[in-house]
Amino acid sequence: MEFLYELGLFIAKGFWVVICIAIVLILLTSMRSRRRPQHEENEGHLLVRHMNEHIREIQRHIDVEAFDPQSSQVRRKSERKRQKAEAKQRKKDAKAAAKSEAAAKPREKGEEESESKDDERRHVFVLTFEVDDIEASRVQFLRKEISAILVRSKKPHEVVVRLKSSGGYVHSYGFAASQLLRIRDAGIKLTVAVDEIAASGGYMMAAVADQIIAGPFAVVGSIGVAAELPNLHRFLKKYDIDYEVLTAGKHKRTLTVFGENTDEHREKFQEEMDQTHELFQDFVSKHRDVVDVPATATGETWYGSKALELKLVDAIQTSDQYVLDACNDAEVYEVQWVHDIPKINQFINRFAALASKVNGWLRHGIRAS
């Protein structure tokens, strides 16, 4: 019995040490955010990679390794000639287009646009959204990538988003989904590719797409809401420690970690979760009306092949193959926003993010979609 007492005391001390560290980190984060220059959030740069050229480079490399040197040299010379010819032809086409545009001014605008669209190849942009946290932290980069695409004078024909997420906070993933909606609202086809997982909040994002493709064993679904948190009220009471929770407003706080939770609090918390679940279902119904929402909004997940039967996805295919196929008839570009942060700042930011999560957990519990 004495051993259990000592063990419990040790765990309690350890817990309070963690809480103290979290409080210190929160204070440091607050101080740092006040001193942070306003332009720091915009620090970074956009990386754009021409996937067609990248694939050709891989092909050239394989040729060098797989064929004899003499054949490789012939192939390289042929490739250089082809590239020069293409560049020369592009310049020639540009001049011809400029002349024809000047000569065709009296023609109807609709006819001009139709002819120009017929002449040019499709443009496809590829984005990647892979997160392993419940706050959808990469949405800060995703919004910049999408803005960069939308401000182009010529909008692309399609945007492909490689998505990997198991979900998280409702408000975080709701915001991420609204970012993807910007693409559809601009009249651009949106394809979401799920190679591994798009569950809960991840599927909320995927549901806004015109087309969802998934790997055969990708995990899809989990249209539900979950929340969990411990309660230490009885433990504190055992050692005569009072923890006061003061509120202005009947339901300002429902379930808490340290305060006393009542049946009324639990009922209100469950009511809020049910309302959130209804919003989730309505969102899926609105953007993906082919899904039988009552049958799939059980919180369950399915692998890709079964998800196809339930119409949660439209096709079984990996994102790699989809992009490779697109390169056959389109110019494909991979777009990525890279945040320029020194290593020491990355280390501090990780601790700050952890402190923020602990703070949110202590205040509201873990509530995720």
Secondary structure in CASP SS format (residue, H / E / C, confidence):
PFRMAT SS
TARGET T0000
AUTHOR 0000-0000-0000
METHOD secondary structure of the structure
MODEL  1
M C 1.00
E H 1.00
F H 1.00
L H 1.00
Y H 1.00
E H 1.00
L H 1.00
G H 1.00
L H 1.00
F H 1.00
I H 1.00
A H 1.00
K H 1.00
G H 1.00
F H 1.00
W H 1.00
V H 1.00
V H 1.00
I H 1.00
C H 1.00
I H 1.00
A H 1.00
I H 1.00
V H 1.00
L H 1.00
I H 1.00
L H 1.00
L H 1.00
T H 1.00
S H 1.00
M H 1.00
R H 1.00
S H 1.00
R H 1.00
R H 1.00
R C 1.00
P C 1.00
Q H 1.00
H H 1.00
E H 1.00
E H 1.00
N H 1.00
E C 1.00
G C 1.00
H E 1.00
L E 1.00
L E 1.00
V E 1.00
R E 1.00
H E 1.00
M H 1.00
N H 1.00
E H 1.00
H H 1.00
I H 1.00
R H 1.00
E H 1.00
I H 1.00
Q H 1.00
R H 1.00
H H 1.00
I H 1.00
D H 1.00
V H 1.00
E H 1.00
A H 1.00
F C 1.00
D C 1.00
P H 1.00
Q H 1.00
S H 1.00
S H 1.00
Q H 1.00
V H 1.00
R H 1.00
R H 1.00
K H 1.00
S H 1.00
E H 1.00
R H 1.00
K H 1.00
R H 1.00
Q H 1.00
K H 1.00
A H 1.00
E H 1.00
A H 1.00
K H 1.00
Q H 1.00
R H 1.00
K H 1.00
K H 1.00
D H 1.00
A H 1.00
K H 1.00
A H 1.00
A H 1.00
A H 1.00
K H 1.00
S H 1.00
E H 1.00
A H 1.00
A H 1.00
A C 1.00
K C 1.00
P C 1.00
R C 1.00
E C 1.00
K H 1.00
G H 1.00
E H 1.00
E H 1.00
E H 1.00
S H 1.00
E H 1.00
S H 1.00
K H 1.00
D H 1.00
D H 1.00
E C 1.00
R C 1.00
R E 1.00
H E 1.00
V E 1.00
F E 1.00
V E 1.00
L E 1.00
T E 1.00
F E 1.00
E E 1.00
V C 1.00
D C 1.00
D C 1.00
I C 1.00
E C 1.00
A C 1.00
S C 1.00
R C 1.00
V H 1.00
Q H 1.00
F H 1.00
L H 1.00
R H 1.00
K H 1.00
E H 1.00
I H 1.00
S H 1.00
A H 1.00
I H 1.00
L H 1.00
V C 1.00
R C 1.00
S C 1.00
K C 1.00
K C 1.00
P C 1.00
H C 1.00
E E 1.00
V E 1.00
V E 1.00
V E 1.00
R E 1.00
L E 1.00
K E 1.00
S E 1.00
S C 1.00
G C 1.00
G C 1.00
Y C 1.00
V H 1.00
H H 1.00
S H 1.00
Y H 1.00
G H 1.00
F H 1.00
A H 1.00
A H 1.00
S H 1.00
Q H 1.00
L H 1.00
L H 1.00
R H 1.00
I H 1.00
R H 1.00
D H 1.00
A C 1.00
G C 1.00
I C 1.00
K E 1.00
L E 1.00
T E 1.00
V E 1.00
A E 1.00
V E 1.00
D E 1.00
E E 1.00
I E 1.00
A E 1.00
A E 1.00
S C 1.00
G H 1.00
G H 1.00
Y H 1.00
M H 1.00
M H 1.00
A H 1.00
A C 1.00
V C 1.00
A C 1.00
D C 1.00
Q E 1.00
I E 1.00
I E 1.00
A E 1.00
G C 1.00
P C 1.00
F C 1.00
A C 1.00
V E 1.00
V E 1.00
G E 1.00
S C 1.00
I C 1.00
G C 1.00
V C 1.00
A E 1.00
A E 1.00
E E 1.00
L C 1.00
P C 1.00
N C 1.00
L C 1.00
H H 1.00
R H 1.00
F H 1.00
L H 1.00
K H 1.00
K H 1.00
Y C 1.00
D C 1.00
I C 1.00
D C 1.00
Y C 1.00
E C 1.00
V C 1.00
L C 1.00
T C 1.00
A C 1.00
G C 1.00
K C 1.00
H C 1.00
K C 1.00
R C 1.00
T C 1.00
L C 1.00
T C 1.00
V C 1.00
F C 1.00
G C 1.00
E C 1.00
N C 1.00
T C 1.00
D H 1.00
E H 1.00
H H 1.00
R H 1.00
E H 1.00
K H 1.00
F H 1.00
Q H 1.00
E H 1.00
E H 1.00
M H 1.00
D H 1.00
Q H 1.00
T H 1.00
H H 1.00
E H 1.00
L H 1.00
F H 1.00
Q H 1.00
D H 1.00
F H 1.00
V H 1.00
S H 1.00
K H 1.00
H H 1.00
R C 1.00
D C 1.00
V C 1.00
V C 1.00
D C 1.00
V H 1.00
P H 1.00
A H 1.00
T H 1.00
A C 1.00
T C 1.00
G C 1.00
E C 1.00
T E 1.00
W E 1.00
Y E 1.00
G H 1.00
S H 1.00
K H 1.00
A H 1.00
L H 1.00
E H 1.00
L C 1.00
K C 1.00
L C 1.00
V C 1.00
D C 1.00
A E 1.00
I E 1.00
Q C 1.00
T C 1.00
S H 1.00
D H 1.00
Q H 1.00
Y H 1.00
V H 1.00
L H 1.00
D H 1.00
A H 1.00
C C 1.00
N C 1.00
D C 1.00
A E 1.00
E E 1.00
V E 1.00
Y E 1.00
E E 1.00
V E 1.00
Q E 1.00
W E 1.00
V E 1.00
H C 1.00
D C 1.00
I C 1.00
P C 1.00
K H 1.00
I H 1.00
N H 1.00
Q H 1.00
F H 1.00
I H 1.00
N H 1.00
R H 1.00
F H 1.00
A H 1.00
A H 1.00
L H 1.00
A H 1.00
S H 1.00
K H 1.00
V H 1.00
N H 1.00
G H 1.00
W H 1.00
L H 1.00
R H 1.00
H H 1.00
G C 1.00
I E 1.00
R E 1.00
A E 1.00
S C 1.00
END
